[in-house]
Amino acid sequence: MKKKVLVAMSGGLDSSVAAYLLLRKGYDVAGITMCLGLHHAAGAKKRTEDIGAIADARRVCRMLGVAHYIMDCRALLRREVIDDFVAEYAAGRTPNPCVRCNRYLKFGALLRQAHALGFPYLATGHYAMHGTYQQQPVLRRPKDLHKDQTYFLYGIPKQALRRVIFPLGRLTRDEVLHIARAARLPAADKPQSQDICFIPGKDYARFLASEGYRSTPGDITDDRGVILGKHKGIIHYTIGQRGGLGISSSEPMYVRDIDALRNRLVVCGRKGLAAGGLTAGHVNLHVHKLPARVSVKIRYGHAAVPARARLRNGNLTVMFDRAQDAVTPGQSAVLYDRGALLGGGVIERVIRSS
């Protein structure tokens, strides 16, 4: 019997090619698209974003001759991702909703739905590879390091790894595009989306306002509490930000802390941004034991840096070999060793350099 695999399909290039490749390899394939209840302004009207994604995915499935399912994930997106996003911003942290979406929707609800439909495997168009580490199954960074999405995948439950397939891990983005065009897949020339799916245009302030959160002006201070100016609302700022502060100083000033309780920004000179380490919670590991030394990414666009890591009482402490700037609570610290994804956690506290 053919192995059955359900492919999470957004109607875009990567998931379409993932389904096509699996079909060519002899798998019994079906597609599934999450209905998220998204919409965006289109002139004076609002258009449901899901309609386009579902139609595009259905078109690809019809071309491939495979079944297509739709799963209503609106309530789950709201409960596990959007509500958390708003709460984190209100607390002065900078969340990463894609991490939670992968954990609770794609590799949580969709994986359970795959099982319910009789599919032992779930596949996606993420750029990641399977591998081993200390004789344990783990994910590894893909061939195309510029498209590496393992940072967003550390939250996948360890026991789920054996049921997940990533067909694009050994391909570059250019190779994926070539395959799509050669196969004449409808998604071959569909533009990539770089936005958070529920915040088109990256207008966080407008979105948070629509969710009932109001960000009011407050003080900008130095680390001694001296008031240097006024901010326009903490949601408009990020850790490490330099521009747009509207304050005068003898040296460039950067946002060091966002103090939601006091509704203030704490700023400092460049040296004050340096952090010797961090602590993280909500830890998810893919290995039984961490090595003494790891490489750690503190945000998606951050190059992995050498560090020491220790797990104690479910919390992670990471100490960098060299101090790092703009360590941001709410973002994820993700651990690697020689290309193997070991796990990670959500940054809770910054350990300042002495």
C-alpha positions in Angstrom: 0.0 0.0 0.0 1.1 3.5 -0.7 2.0 5.7 2.3 -0.7 8.3 2.8 0.2 11.9 3.4 -1.9 15.0 4.0 -0.2 18.1 2.7 -0.9 21.5 4.4 -1.6 23.7 1.4 -1.8 27.5 1.4 -2.2 27.7 -2.4 1.3 29.1 -2.6 4.5 27.9 -4.4 6.1 25.9 -1.6 3.2 23.8 -0.5 2.1 23.2 -4.1 5.6 21.8 -5.0 5.6 19.8 -1.8 2.4 18.0 -2.8 3.7 17.6 -6.4 7.0 16.0 -5.3 5.3 13.6 -2.9 2.9 12.5 -5.6 5.8 11.8 -7.9 7.5 9.7 -5.2 4.4 7.4 -5.0 2.7 8.7 -1.9 -1.1 8.7 -1.7 -1.6 12.5 -1.4 -4.4 14.8 -0.3 -4.3 18.5 0.4 -5.8 20.4 3.3 -6.2 24.2 3.7 -6.8 26.0 7.0 -9.7 28.4 7.0 -8.4 31.2 9.3 -11.2 33.8 8.9 -8.7 36.4 7.6 -9.7 39.4 5.6 -8.2 42.6 4.3 -9.4 45.9 3.0 -10.0 45.9 -0.8 -11.1 49.4 -1.7 -14.2 50.2 0.2 -15.0 46.6 0.8 -13.5 43.8 2.9 -12.5 40.6 1.1 -12.1 37.3 2.8 -8.5 36.3 2.4 -9.3 32.6 2.9 -11.4 32.5 -0.3 -8.3 33.2 -2.4 -6.1 30.7 -0.6 -8.7 27.9 -0.6 -9.4 28.5 -4.3 -5.7 28.4 -5.2 -5.1 25.2 -3.2 -8.2 23.6 -4.7 -6.9 24.5 -8.2 -3.6 22.8 -7.5 -5.2 19.7 -6.0 -7.5 19.4 -9.0 -4.6 19.7 -11.4 -2.7 17.0 -9.4 -5.8 14.8 -9.2 -5.9 14.6 -5.4 -8.5 15.2 -2.8 -8.7 18.6 -1.1 -10.0 19.2 2.5 -10.8 22.4 4.3 -10.3 22.7 8.1 -12.0 25.5 10.1 -9.2 26.9 12.4 -10.7 30.3 13.1 -11.4 29.7 16.8 -8.0 28.0 17.3 -6.1 30.9 15.6 -7.9 33.3 17.8 -7.3 31.4 21.1 -3.7 30.2 20.6 -2.2 32.9 18.4 -4.1 36.2 18.2 -5.1 36.5 21.8 -1.5 35.7 22.9 -0.1 38.2 20.4 -2.3 41.0 21.8 -1.5 40.1 25.5 2.2 39.9 24.8 2.3 43.4 23.2 0.2 44.8 26.1 2.9 43.4 28.5 5.7 45.1 26.6 7.0 42.0 24.9 7.5 41.3 21.2 5.9 37.9 20.4 6.6 35.6 17.4 3.1 34.4 16.3 4.5 32.1 13.6 6.1 29.9 16.3 2.8 29.4 18.1 0.9 28.9 14.8 3.3 26.1 13.9 3.0 24.4 17.3 -0.8 24.7 17.8 -2.2 24.8 14.3 0.0 23.2 11.7 1.7 20.6 13.9 -1.1 20.4 16.4 -4.6 20.6 15.0 -3.6 19.7 11.4 -1.6 16.7 12.6 -4.6 15.4 14.7 -6.9 16.0 11.7 -4.5 14.0 9.5 -4.8 11.1 11.9 -8.6 11.4 12.0 -8.7 11.3 8.2 -6.5 8.2 8.1 -3.3 9.9 7.0 -0.3 8.7 9.1 1.8 11.7 7.8 1.5 15.4 7.5 3.7 17.4 5.0 4.3 21.1 4.7 6.3 23.4 2.4 8.7 24.5 5.2 12.4 24.5 4.4 13.8 22.0 6.9 15.3 18.5 6.9 15.0 15.4 9.0 18.2 14.0 10.6 19.6 12.5 13.7 21.5 13.8 16.7 22.9 11.5 19.3 20.8 8.7 17.8 17.6 10.8 18.2 15.4 12.1 15.4 15.7 15.8 15.0 15.2 18.5 12.4 18.2 19.9 10.6 18.8 23.2 8.7 18.0 22.8 5.0 20.1 23.0 1.9 19.0 26.6 1.2 20.1 28.4 4.4 18.6 31.7 3.1 15.2 30.0 3.4 15.9 28.1 6.6 12.6 28.0 8.6 13.8 25.7 11.5 13.7 28.7 13.8 9.9 28.6 13.6 9.7 24.9 14.0 11.4 24.3 17.4 7.9 24.2 19.1 6.9 21.0 17.3 6.3 18.3 19.9 9.1 15.8 19.9 6.8 12.9 19.5 5.3 14.4 16.3 8.6 14.6 14.4 8.3 11.1 13.0 4.9 11.9 11.4 6.0 15.1 9.6 7.6 15.3 6.1 9.4 18.3 4.6 9.8 17.6 0.9 11.7 20.9 0.2 14.5 20.5 2.7 17.1 19.3 0.1 16.2 21.9 -2.5 17.0 25.6 -3.0 14.2 28.1 -3.6 15.3 28.5 -7.2 15.1 24.7 -7.7 11.6 24.8 -6.2 10.5 27.5 -8.6 12.0 25.7 -11.5 10.1 22.5 -10.6 6.8 24.5 -10.3 7.3 26.1 -13.7 8.3 22.9 -15.4 5.2 21.2 -14.0 3.1 24.3 -14.8 1.7 24.5 -11.3 -0.7 27.4 -10.9 1.2 28.8 -8.0 4.6 29.1 -9.9 4.4 32.8 -10.2 2.3 33.7 -7.1 4.1 36.3 -5.0 5.5 35.4 -1.6 3.8 36.9 1.5 6.2 38.4 4.0 3.5 39.6 6.5 2.1 38.0 9.6 -1.0 36.4 8.1 -3.5 38.3 10.3 -1.7 41.7 10.0 -1.6 42.6 6.4 0.8 45.5 5.7 2.6 45.0 9.1 0.4 47.8 10.7 0.6 46.4 14.2 -0.8 49.6 15.8 -3.9 49.5 13.7 -4.4 45.8 14.3 -4.0 46.1 18.1 -6.3 49.1 18.2 -8.9 46.9 16.3 -8.5 44.4 19.1 -9.3 47.0 21.7 -5.8 47.7 22.9 -4.9 51.4 23.3 -1.3 52.4 23.6 -1.0 55.8 25.2 2.0 58.3 25.3 4.4 58.0 28.2 8.0 58.9 29.3 11.3 58.0 27.7 13.9 57.7 30.4 17.5 56.7 30.8 18.5 53.8 33.1 18.6 56.2 36.1 15.0 57.3 35.6 15.8 60.7 34.2 13.1 61.8 31.7 14.5 62.5 28.3 11.3 62.9 26.3 7.9 61.3 25.5 7.0 58.3 23.4 3.8 58.0 21.4 2.8 54.5 22.7 5.0 51.5 23.5 3.6 49.4 20.7 5.4 51.6 18.2 8.8 50.6 19.5 11.1 47.6 19.6 14.2 46.7 21.6 17.3 48.0 19.9 15.4 50.7 18.0 17.3 53.9 17.4 15.3 56.1 15.0 12.0 57.8 15.8 12.6 58.5 19.5 12.5 62.2 19.2 15.0 62.9 21.9 18.2 64.9 22.0 21.4 63.3 23.3 25.2 63.6 23.0 25.3 60.1 21.7 23.0 57.8 19.7 20.3 56.3 22.0 18.6 53.0 21.6 15.5 51.4 23.2 16.8 49.0 25.9 13.7 48.1 27.8 9.9 48.5 27.2 8.3 48.9 30.7 4.6 48.3 30.1 3.8 48.6 33.8 5.0 52.2 34.0 4.3 52.9 30.3 7.8 54.0 29.6 10.7 53.3 27.4 14.2 53.0 28.8 16.9 54.1 26.4 20.7 53.8 26.5 23.9 54.2 24.5 25.0 51.4 22.2 27.1 49.7 24.9 24.1 49.5 27.2 22.3 47.2 24.8 24.8 44.4 25.4 23.5 41.3 27.0 25.6 38.5 28.4 22.8 36.0 28.3 19.1 35.3 28.7 16.6 33.1 30.4 13.7 31.4 28.5 10.5 29.6 29.5 7.9 27.5 27.6 10.9 25.3 26.6 10.5 22.6 24.0 13.5 20.3 23.4 13.9 17.6 20.7 16.8 15.9 22.5 17.1 14.2 25.9 20.1 16.2 27.0 21.6 19.5 25.8 25.4 19.6 25.0 27.5 22.0 27.1 27.9 24.2 24.1 25.4 25.2 21.5 24.7 27.8 18.9 21.7 30.1 19.6 19.5 32.3 17.4 17.7 35.1 19.4 15.5 36.1 16.5 14.8 34.8 13.0 17.2 37.1 11.1 19.9 36.7 13.7 23.0 34.6 12.9 23.5 31.8 15.4 26.2 32.6 17.9 28.1 30.3 20.3 26.9 30.0 23.8 26.5 27.7 26.9 23.1 26.4 27.7 21.6 24.9 30.8 18.2 23.5 31.5 17.0 23.7 35.1 13.4 23.2 36.5 12.0 23.5 33.0 13.7 26.9 32.3 16.6 27.6 30.0 19.6 29.7 30.8 21.8 30.8 27.9 25.1 32.6 28.3 26.7 34.0 25.1 30.5 33.7 24.4 30.3 37.3 23.3 27.6 39.8 24.4 24.7 40.2 22.0 22.6 43.4 21.4 18.9 43.7 21.5 17.9 40.5 23.2 14.1 40.8 23.2 11.6 39.3 25.6 8.8 37.5 23.8 11.0 36.4 20.9 12.4 32.8 20.8 15.9 31.6 21.7 16.5 28.6 19.4 19.4 26.2 20.0 21.5 24.3 17.4 24.5 22.1 17.3 26.2 21.5 13.9 23.1 22.2 12.0 20.8 20.1 14.2 17.8 21.8 15.8 17.9 21.0 19.5 14.9 23.0 20.7 14.2 26.4 22.2 12.1 28.6 24.4 10.5 32.0 24.7 12.9 34.7 26.0 11.7 36.0 29.4 14.6 37.9 30.9 17.7 39.6 29.7 21.0 39.0 31.6 22.9 42.2 31.2 26.6 42.3 30.6 28.7 43.5 33.6 
